[in-house]
Amino acid sequence: MIAKLSVLIGVVLSVHEFGGIKTPHQFLELGIAAGFLMGTYMMAKDNVHGYFWLMLGNVSCASLMGMEGYFILMIQQLVSLIFVTDAFLVRRRKCTIGKTVSGTGIL
């Protein structure tokens, strides 16, 4: 609860400090921050939806790097996205196997 509230407060203060979201770059930066913070928080809580937040952060960062002309960094983010997607698929497969074997679906 404290982590989610901290993210919300940080976003509100940042938007207030800069007078709103005025450029696409700022929107992408919010996606990066929210994706990383919520993704790691949810992963620590063993919530599979954390992967989607991490994917949001990777896609946002790759887009921002591409817009800024840092194509090598953009490619690195896209490679990271592949790893996060693979981790999600492995986790989903384990959950499916857990449901089949034990009937509970709990890992």
C-alpha positions in Angstrom: 0.0 0.0 0.0 2.8 2.4 0.9 4.7 1.7 -2.4 1.6 2.3 -4.5 0.9 5.5 -2.6 4.5 6.6 -3.0 4.3 6.1 -6.8 1.1 8.1 -7.0 2.5 10.9 -4.9 5.7 11.0 -6.9 3.7 11.2 -10.2 1.4 14.0 -8.9 4.3 16.0 -7.6 6.3 15.6 -10.8 3.3 16.7 -12.9 2.8 19.6 -10.6 6.4 20.6 -10.6 6.6 20.7 -14.4 3.2 22.3 -15.0 1.6 19.2 -16.5 2.5 16.7 -19.1 3.3 18.9 -22.2 5.4 16.6 -24.4 5.3 12.9 -25.5 8.7 12.5 -23.8 7.2 13.3 -20.4 4.4 10.7 -21.0 7.0 8.1 -21.9 9.1 9.0 -18.8 6.0 8.4 -16.6 5.6 5.0 -18.3 9.2 4.1 -17.6 8.9 5.1 -13.9 5.5 3.5 -13.3 6.5 0.4 -15.2 9.7 -0.1 -13.2 8.2 0.8 -9.8 4.9 -1.1 -10.1 6.6 -4.0 -11.9 9.2 -4.6 -9.3 6.7 -4.1 -6.5 4.2 -6.6 -8.0 7.0 -9.1 -8.7 8.1 -8.9 -5.1 4.5 -9.7 -4.1 4.7 -12.7 -6.4 2.0 -11.2 -8.7 2.3 -12.3 -12.3 0.9 -8.9 -13.5 4.2 -7.3 -12.6 5.6 -8.6 -15.9 3.1 -6.4 -17.8 4.3 -3.3 -15.9 7.9 -4.2 -16.6 6.9 -4.6 -20.3 5.3 -1.1 -20.2 8.6 0.3 -18.8 10.7 -1.5 -21.5 8.4 -0.3 -24.4 8.3 3.2 -23.0 12.0 3.4 -22.6 12.6 1.9 -26.1 10.3 4.5 -27.6 12.0 7.3 -25.8 15.4 6.1 -26.8 14.3 5.9 -30.4 12.8 9.4 -30.4 16.0 10.7 -29.0 18.1 9.0 -31.6 19.8 6.5 -29.3 19.2 3.4 -31.4 21.6 1.1 -29.6 19.9 1.8 -26.3 16.5 1.3 -28.0 17.7 -2.1 -29.2 18.9 -3.0 -25.7 15.5 -2.2 -24.3 13.8 -4.3 -26.9 16.1 -7.2 -26.1 15.2 -6.7 -22.4 11.6 -6.9 -23.4 12.2 -10.3 -25.0 13.7 -11.5 -21.7 10.7 -10.2 -19.7 8.3 -11.7 -22.1 10.1 -15.1 -21.9 10.0 -14.9 -18.0 6.3 -14.2 -18.2 5.6 -17.2 -20.5 7.7 -19.5 -18.2 5.8 -18.3 -15.2 2.5 -18.8 -16.9 3.5 -22.3 -18.0 4.4 -23.1 -14.4 1.1 -21.8 -13.2 -0.7 -24.0 -15.7 1.3 -27.0 -14.7 0.6 -26.3 -11.1 -3.2 -26.2 -11.7 -3.0 -29.5 -13.6 -0.9 -31.4 -11.1 -2.1 -30.1 -7.7 -5.5 -28.8 -8.6 -4.9 -25.6 -6.7 -2.8 -23.5 -9.1 -0.6 -22.3 -6.2 3.1 -22.4 -6.9 
